[in-house]
């Protein structure tokens, strides 16, 4: 549920007046885009069929054929490549596999060193693949700054900095003056820099991965929604509207979207996240905010913003208003709404010197959220199918890891990753409706109250003890 805006300031109306309801990263009207892939028709045979053509599915396909160049692989995407979360996100590439170091330490302190190592190895694998296959996706590693926007967030920033230092990460603590030397905003009171976070153009990463897997012999089909999975001897039969694939095994990586495995709804909740993209800033506007380092930016609130500069000097600004709709509803009609007004108002509160700037694009995306904020894994159909979902907003990098684990589970490999508690155990199941909707609204209210007061409520403290919560 999104909070309605009683009165929208005139400067917000002006800023959003010409913003088109499309995703900037995959807007074919202004950006070069690949030709459509054909729909699956008739019968196809393969060693592996992958359901979902986003980051998880494409990374799974790439690693499958790199493991075994003779393996025949088919990818089925229900819409267009990049039409889901993989093409709608902010493009932050964080090495963490656990929705941040603090969440990993809280849930799996005994395994955090292994999780951090696997996260760094996974990040290096992304960089290597982008270079190896010549994927033009603006991948760079300028780092990320987490700011305190209120007095009580200063302690959270200092605690985050110290936790990262304690685990050997390259971080720097900033006071208010040092923050404003990096990026000039009257809201910044403190911050810390994490130098390991990267940024990428997610649309071009999706398209580049698709080109890469096709160069290795993978067949990619768009507009091929999977209706059901059936057992087929020692393998599976994956049925779409116009055809089917017979394969030895399948991987399901459909994120928050309804897929052929109904059981995933027990642990999965679709949450809408909203995003704005500005027009390119002028030289004078860039000088006014002094944002020379191109770091990704965020803040220490429960309801946090994320923002970054593109290489053509636009500013992407998203987050804060994470919305769950009753029954887990996913509908294009929900892509637009008052959350964009709220984002624009917050943008100019952070950068008042940019008043008059206009936004060219406004969109939303559905995030696959779990009660512990991290992915879950499993197998179905007697081990013939594996699945992964639940990246909770930090999936640009961890989808590659999730795909690796799903492949290993399907192939019966015993690895450092498959032995992780995160892989072996599911999150707390989510309650059925109407309890699910009510629980989300109560939790959101408590999180917003903490952002206002700096005080953790008894309810949130209990949830902390069990490692559960609500986030995007």
C-alpha positions as CSV (number, residue, x, y, z in Angstrom):
1,X,0.0,0.0,0.0
2,X,1.4,3.4,-1.0
3,X,0.9,6.5,1.1
4,X,-1.3,9.0,-0.8
5,X,0.0,12.6,-1.1
6,X,-2.6,15.1,0.1
7,X,-0.9,18.1,-1.5
8,X,1.8,17.8,-4.2
9,X,4.1,20.8,-4.3
10,X,4.2,22.7,-7.6
11,X,7.9,22.1,-8.1
12,X,7.2,18.3,-8.0
13,X,4.5,18.7,-10.6
14,X,7.0,20.6,-12.8
15,X,9.8,18.1,-12.3
16,X,7.6,15.1,-13.3
17,X,5.5,16.8,-16.0
18,X,7.4,15.2,-18.9
19,X,8.5,12.0,-17.2
20,X,7.5,9.0,-19.4
21,X,6.2,5.9,-17.7
22,X,9.0,3.7,-19.1
23,X,12.1,2.1,-17.7
24,X,15.1,4.2,-18.8
25,X,17.5,1.2,-19.1
26,X,15.4,-0.6,-21.6
27,X,13.6,2.3,-23.3
28,X,13.8,1.3,-27.0
29,X,12.7,4.7,-28.1
30,X,16.0,6.3,-26.9
31,X,18.5,3.4,-26.5
32,X,19.8,0.9,-29.0
33,X,18.2,-2.5,-28.2
34,X,18.6,-6.0,-29.5
35,X,16.2,-7.6,-32.0
36,X,13.5,-9.7,-30.3
37,X,14.2,-13.4,-29.7
38,X,11.7,-15.9,-31.2
39,X,8.9,-17.5,-29.2
40,X,9.3,-21.2,-28.5
41,X,7.2,-23.2,-30.9
42,X,6.9,-27.0,-31.2
43,X,9.0,-29.6,-29.4
44,X,12.6,-28.9,-28.4
45,X,15.0,-31.3,-26.6
46,X,17.8,-30.1,-24.4
47,X,20.0,-31.1,-21.5
48,X,18.9,-28.2,-19.4
49,X,15.9,-25.8,-19.6
50,X,16.0,-22.5,-17.6
51,X,12.8,-20.8,-16.8
52,X,13.3,-17.0,-16.5
53,X,15.5,-14.9,-18.8
54,X,16.6,-12.4,-16.2
55,X,20.0,-12.3,-14.4
56,X,19.5,-15.6,-12.6
57,X,18.5,-17.5,-15.8
58,X,21.2,-15.9,-18.0
59,X,24.0,-16.4,-15.4
60,X,22.8,-20.0,-15.0
61,X,23.0,-20.6,-18.8
62,X,26.4,-19.0,-19.0
63,X,27.9,-21.0,-16.2
64,X,26.3,-24.2,-17.4
65,X,27.9,-24.1,-20.8
66,X,31.2,-22.9,-19.4
67,X,31.1,-26.0,-17.1
68,X,30.3,-28.3,-20.0
69,X,30.6,-26.8,-23.5
70,X,28.7,-29.8,-24.8
71,X,25.6,-29.2,-22.7
72,X,22.5,-28.0,-24.7
73,X,20.7,-25.3,-22.9
74,X,17.4,-23.5,-23.6
75,X,16.2,-20.3,-21.8
76,X,12.5,-19.4,-21.6
77,X,11.5,-15.9,-20.9
78,X,7.8,-15.0,-20.4
79,X,8.1,-11.4,-21.6
80,X,11.1,-9.6,-23.1
81,X,14.6,-9.8,-21.8
82,X,15.1,-7.3,-19.0
83,X,11.3,-6.6,-18.6
84,X,11.4,-7.8,-15.0
85,X,13.5,-6.8,-12.0
86,X,16.8,-7.4,-13.9
87,X,16.1,-4.5,-16.2
88,X,14.4,-2.2,-13.6
89,X,16.8,-1.9,-10.8
90,X,19.3,0.9,-9.8
91,X,22.4,-1.0,-11.1
92,X,24.2,-1.3,-7.7
93,X,26.6,-4.3,-7.8
94,X,27.2,-5.1,-4.1
95,X,29.5,-8.1,-3.3
96,X,27.4,-9.1,-0.3
97,X,25.4,-12.3,-0.6
98,X,23.4,-11.5,2.6
99,X,21.7,-8.2,1.9
100,X,24.6,-6.4,3.6
101,X,27.3,-7.4,6.1
102,X,25.1,-6.6,9.2
103,X,22.4,-9.0,8.1
104,X,24.9,-11.7,7.4
105,X,26.6,-11.3,10.8
106,X,23.2,-11.3,12.5
107,X,22.0,-14.5,10.8
108,X,25.1,-16.6,10.2
109,X,28.0,-15.3,12.4
110,X,29.9,-18.7,12.2
111,X,29.7,-18.6,8.4
112,X,30.2,-14.9,7.7
113,X,33.8,-15.3,6.6
114,X,32.9,-17.9,4.1
115,X,29.9,-15.9,2.8
116,X,32.1,-12.8,2.4
117,X,34.8,-14.8,0.6
118,X,32.2,-16.3,-1.8
119,X,30.8,-12.9,-2.4
120,X,34.1,-11.5,-3.4
121,X,34.8,-14.4,-5.7
122,X,31.4,-14.0,-7.2
123,X,32.0,-10.3,-7.8
124,X,35.3,-11.1,-9.5
125,X,33.5,-13.6,-11.7
126,X,31.1,-11.0,-12.9
127,X,34.0,-8.6,-13.8
128,X,35.8,-11.5,-15.6
129,X,32.7,-12.5,-17.6
130,X,32.0,-8.9,-18.6
131,X,35.6,-8.6,-19.9
132,X,35.7,-12.0,-21.5
133,X,32.6,-11.6,-23.5
134,X,33.0,-7.9,-24.3
135,X,29.7,-6.9,-22.6
136,X,29.3,-3.1,-22.9
137,X,27.4,-2.3,-19.7
138,X,29.4,0.5,-18.0
139,X,30.5,-1.8,-15.1
140,X,32.7,0.3,-12.8
141,X,33.6,0.2,-9.1
142,X,33.4,3.8,-7.6
143,X,32.3,2.6,-4.2
144,X,29.2,3.5,-2.2
145,X,28.6,6.2,0.5
146,X,26.0,5.6,3.2
147,X,24.9,8.9,4.7
148,X,23.2,9.9,7.9
149,X,20.2,12.2,7.2
150,X,19.1,12.6,10.8
151,X,21.0,12.9,14.1
152,X,20.0,9.4,15.2
153,X,21.3,7.9,12.0
154,X,24.8,9.1,12.8
155,X,25.2,6.2,15.3
156,X,24.0,3.8,12.6
157,X,26.6,5.1,10.2
158,X,29.4,4.8,12.8
159,X,28.3,1.2,13.7
160,X,28.2,0.2,10.0
161,X,31.7,1.7,9.5
162,X,33.1,-0.2,12.5
163,X,31.5,-3.5,11.5
164,X,33.0,-3.3,8.0
165,X,36.4,-2.4,9.5
166,X,36.2,-5.3,11.9
167,X,35.8,-7.6,8.9
168,X,38.7,-6.2,7.1
169,X,36.8,-4.2,4.5
170,X,38.2,-1.0,2.9
171,X,36.0,1.8,4.4
172,X,36.4,5.4,5.4
173,X,34.3,7.3,8.0
174,X,33.2,10.9,7.0
175,X,32.1,13.7,9.2
176,X,29.5,16.2,7.9
177,X,32.1,18.5,6.3
178,X,33.8,15.6,4.6
179,X,30.5,14.3,3.3
180,X,29.7,17.6,1.7
181,X,33.2,17.7,0.1
182,X,32.2,14.5,-1.7
183,X,28.6,15.4,-2.5
184,X,27.1,18.7,-1.4
185,X,23.8,18.3,0.4
186,X,22.6,20.2,3.5
187,X,21.1,16.9,4.8
188,X,24.3,15.0,5.2
189,X,25.5,14.7,8.8
190,X,28.0,11.8,8.6
191,X,28.8,8.9,6.3
192,X,31.0,6.0,5.4
193,X,32.5,4.9,2.1
194,X,32.5,1.3,1.1
195,X,34.9,1.0,-1.8
196,X,33.9,-2.5,-3.0
197,X,30.5,-1.6,-4.4
198,X,30.1,-1.2,-8.1
199,X,27.6,0.2,-10.6
200,X,26.4,-1.1,-13.9
201,X,23.8,-0.4,-16.6
202,X,21.5,-3.3,-15.9
203,X,19.6,-3.2,-19.2
204,X,22.8,-3.5,-21.2
205,X,24.1,-6.2,-18.8
206,X,20.9,-8.3,-19.5
207,X,21.3,-7.9,-23.2
208,X,25.0,-8.5,-23.2
209,X,24.6,-11.7,-21.2
210,X,22.0,-12.9,-23.7
211,X,24.4,-12.3,-26.5
212,X,27.1,-14.1,-24.7
213,X,25.1,-17.2,-24.0
214,X,23.8,-17.3,-27.6
215,X,27.4,-17.1,-28.8
216,X,28.0,-20.4,-26.8
217,X,25.1,-22.2,-28.4
218,X,22.3,-21.5,-25.9
219,X,18.8,-21.0,-27.3
220,X,16.9,-18.0,-25.9
221,X,13.2,-17.6,-26.4
222,X,11.1,-14.6,-25.4
223,X,7.3,-14.4,-25.0
224,X,7.4,-18.0,-23.9
225,X,5.6,-18.2,-20.5
226,X,5.8,-21.6,-18.8
227,X,2.4,-23.0,-17.9
228,X,3.5,-26.2,-16.2
229,X,6.3,-28.6,-15.5
230,X,5.7,-32.3,-15.9
231,X,7.8,-35.4,-15.2
232,X,9.1,-37.0,-18.3
233,X,10.9,-40.3,-17.6
234,X,14.2,-39.4,-16.0
235,X,13.7,-35.7,-16.9
236,X,11.1,-33.0,-17.2
237,X,8.7,-31.6,-19.8
238,X,8.3,-27.8,-19.6
239,X,5.2,-26.6,-21.4
240,X,4.6,-23.2,-22.8
241,X,1.6,-21.8,-24.8
242,X,3.1,-22.8,-28.2
243,X,5.5,-25.6,-27.4
244,X,7.5,-27.6,-24.9
245,X,11.0,-28.5,-23.9
246,X,12.1,-32.0,-22.9
247,X,15.2,-31.8,-20.8
248,X,17.2,-33.8,-18.2
249,X,16.7,-31.0,-15.7
250,X,15.4,-27.5,-15.2
251,X,16.2,-24.4,-13.2
252,X,13.5,-21.9,-12.1
253,X,14.6,-18.3,-11.7
254,X,11.5,-16.2,-12.1
255,X,12.0,-13.9,-9.2
256,X,8.9,-12.3,-7.8
257,X,6.8,-13.2,-10.8
258,X,4.3,-16.2,-10.7
259,X,6.1,-19.2,-12.0
260,X,5.3,-22.9,-12.4
261,X,6.4,-23.7,-8.8
262,X,3.5,-22.6,-6.5
263,X,5.4,-23.7,-3.4
264,X,7.7,-20.6,-3.7
265,X,4.8,-18.3,-2.6
266,X,5.2,-19.7,0.9
267,X,8.5,-17.8,1.3
268,X,8.2,-15.1,-1.4
269,X,6.6,-11.7,-1.3
270,X,6.5,-9.2,-4.3
271,X,7.3,-5.7,-3.2
272,X,7.1,-2.7,-5.5
273,X,10.1,-0.3,-5.6
274,X,9.8,3.0,-7.5
275,X,12.5,4.9,-9.5
276,X,13.1,8.2,-11.2
277,X,15.7,9.1,-13.8
278,X,16.6,12.8,-14.4
279,X,17.5,14.6,-17.5
280,X,21.3,15.1,-18.0
281,X,22.7,17.6,-15.6
282,X,24.4,20.7,-17.0
283,X,28.0,21.6,-16.0
284,X,26.7,24.2,-13.6
285,X,24.3,21.8,-12.0
286,X,27.0,19.2,-11.5
287,X,29.3,21.9,-10.0
288,X,26.5,22.9,-7.6
289,X,26.4,19.4,-6.0
290,X,30.1,18.6,-6.4
291,X,29.5,14.9,-7.1
292,X,32.8,14.2,-8.8
293,X,33.5,10.7,-7.7
294,X,30.4,9.0,-9.2
295,X,29.9,6.9,-6.0
296,X,26.6,5.2,-5.5
297,X,24.8,6.9,-2.6
298,X,22.3,5.7,0.0
299,X,21.3,6.5,3.5
300,X,21.0,4.8,6.9
301,X,17.3,4.8,7.3
302,X,15.0,1.7,7.3
303,X,13.2,3.4,4.5
304,X,16.3,4.4,2.5
305,X,17.0,6.0,-0.8
306,X,19.5,4.9,-3.4
307,X,20.9,7.1,-6.1
308,X,23.7,7.3,-8.6
309,X,25.1,9.1,-11.7
310,X,25.0,7.6,-15.1
311,X,27.8,8.1,-17.6
312,X,25.7,10.7,-19.4
313,X,25.3,12.6,-16.1
314,X,21.7,11.8,-15.3
315,X,20.8,11.0,-11.7
316,X,18.8,7.8,-10.9
317,X,16.9,8.2,-7.6
318,X,14.8,5.4,-6.1
319,X,13.8,3.5,-3.1
320,X,12.2,4.6,0.2
321,X,8.5,3.6,-0.4
322,X,8.4,-0.2,-0.6
323,X,4.9,-1.2,-1.3
324,X,3.2,-4.5,-0.9
325,X,-0.3,-5.0,-2.4
326,X,-2.9,-7.3,-1.0
327,X,-2.6,-10.9,-2.2
328,X,0.8,-10.2,-3.7
329,X,-0.8,-8.4,-6.6
330,X,1.5,-7.7,-9.6
331,X,-0.1,-5.4,-12.2
332,X,1.4,-2.9,-14.7
333,X,-1.2,-0.5,-13.3
334,X,0.8,-0.4,-10.1
335,X,3.9,0.9,-11.8
336,X,2.8,4.5,-11.5
337,X,1.6,6.3,-8.4
338,X,2.1,8.7,-5.6
339,X,5.4,7.1,-4.6
340,X,7.0,9.0,-7.5
341,X,5.7,12.3,-6.1
342,X,7.3,11.4,-2.8
343,X,10.6,10.5,-4.4
344,X,10.7,13.8,-6.3
345,X,10.0,15.8,-3.1
346,X,12.8,13.9,-1.3
347,X,15.2,14.4,-4.1
348,X,14.9,18.2,-3.9
349,X,15.1,18.1,-0.1
350,X,18.5,16.4,-0.5
351,X,19.6,18.6,-3.4
352,X,17.7,21.9,-3.1
353,X,20.3,23.6,-5.4
354,X,18.9,21.4,-8.3
355,X,15.3,22.7,-8.1
356,X,14.1,23.2,-11.7
357,X,15.7,19.9,-12.8
358,X,13.2,17.6,-14.6
359,X,12.8,13.9,-14.7
360,X,12.5,12.1,-18.0
361,X,11.5,8.6,-16.8
362,X,9.5,7.1,-13.9
363,X,8.9,3.4,-13.3
364,X,8.6,0.7,-10.7
365,X,9.7,-2.9,-10.4
366,X,8.7,-5.8,-8.3
367,X,11.3,-7.1,-5.9
368,X,11.3,-10.7,-4.7
369,X,11.4,-10.3,-0.9
370,X,11.8,-12.9,1.9
371,X,11.4,-12.6,5.6
372,X,15.2,-12.8,6.1
373,X,16.1,-10.5,3.1
374,X,18.2,-13.2,1.5
375,X,17.6,-15.8,-1.2
376,X,16.4,-19.3,-0.6
377,X,17.1,-22.5,-2.6
378,X,15.6,-25.9,-3.1
379,X,14.8,-28.8,-5.4
380,X,11.5,-30.2,-6.7
381,X,10.2,-33.0,-9.0
382,X,12.5,-35.6,-7.4
383,X,15.6,-33.5,-7.9
384,X,15.0,-32.8,-11.6
385,X,14.3,-29.1,-10.9
386,X,16.2,-26.6,-8.7
387,X,15.2,-23.1,-7.9
388,X,16.4,-19.9,-6.3
389,X,14.5,-16.7,-5.4
390,X,14.3,-13.9,-2.8
391,X,17.2,-11.5,-3.6
392,X,15.4,-8.6,-1.8
393,X,16.8,-5.8,-3.8
394,X,20.5,-6.8,-3.9
395,X,20.3,-9.3,-6.7
396,X,22.4,-7.6,-9.5
397,X,25.5,-9.4,-8.2
398,X,24.1,-12.2,-6.1
399,X,22.0,-13.6,-8.9
400,X,25.2,-15.0,-10.4
401,X,25.9,-16.8,-7.1
402,X,22.3,-17.9,-6.9
403,X,22.5,-19.4,-10.4
404,X,25.8,-21.2,-9.5
405,X,24.1,-22.7,-6.4
406,X,21.0,-23.8,-8.4
407,X,23.3,-25.5,-11.0
408,X,25.3,-27.3,-8.2
409,X,22.1,-28.4,-6.5
410,X,20.7,-29.8,-9.8
411,X,23.9,-31.6,-10.6
412,X,24.4,-32.9,-7.0
413,X,27.6,-31.1,-6.3
414,X,28.9,-30.8,-2.8
415,X,30.5,-27.3,-2.5
416,X,31.3,-24.6,0.0
417,X,28.2,-22.8,-1.3
418,X,25.8,-25.8,-1.1
419,X,26.9,-26.5,2.4
420,X,25.9,-23.0,3.6
421,X,23.0,-22.7,6.1
422,X,21.5,-20.1,3.8
423,X,21.3,-22.7,1.1
424,X,20.2,-25.6,3.3
425,X,17.5,-23.8,5.3
426,X,14.5,-21.8,4.2
427,X,13.5,-18.4,5.7
428,X,10.5,-18.2,8.0
429,X,7.4,-18.8,5.9
430,X,5.2,-15.8,5.3
431,X,1.7,-15.9,6.8
432,X,-1.3,-16.3,4.5
433,X,-3.7,-13.4,3.6
434,X,-5.1,-11.4,5.2
435,X,-2.5,-11.8,7.9
436,X,0.4,-11.2,5.5
437,X,-0.9,-7.8,4.4
438,X,-1.7,-6.7,8.0
439,X,1.8,-7.9,9.2
440,X,3.5,-5.9,6.4
441,X,1.5,-2.7,7.3
442,X,2.3,-3.0,11.0
443,X,6.0,-3.6,10.3
444,X,6.2,-0.7,7.9
445,X,4.6,1.6,10.5
446,X,7.1,0.5,13.1
447,X,10.0,1.0,10.8
448,X,8.8,4.5,9.8
449,X,8.4,5.4,13.5
450,X,12.0,4.4,14.2
451,X,13.2,6.5,11.3
452,X,11.4,9.5,12.9
453,X,12.4,8.9,16.5
454,X,15.6,6.8,16.4
455,X,14.0,4.3,18.8
456,X,13.6,0.6,18.1
457,X,10.2,-0.7,19.1
458,X,9.7,-3.9,21.1
459,X,8.1,-5.5,18.1
460,X,11.1,-4.8,15.9
461,X,13.4,-6.0,18.6
462,X,11.6,-9.3,18.8
463,X,11.8,-9.6,15.0
464,X,15.5,-8.9,15.1
465,X,16.0,-11.8,17.5
466,X,14.5,-14.2,14.9
467,X,16.2,-12.5,11.9
468,X,13.0,-11.5,10.2
469,X,11.6,-8.3,8.9
470,X,10.4,-6.3,5.9
471,X,12.6,-4.6,3.4
472,X,13.2,-4.0,-0.3
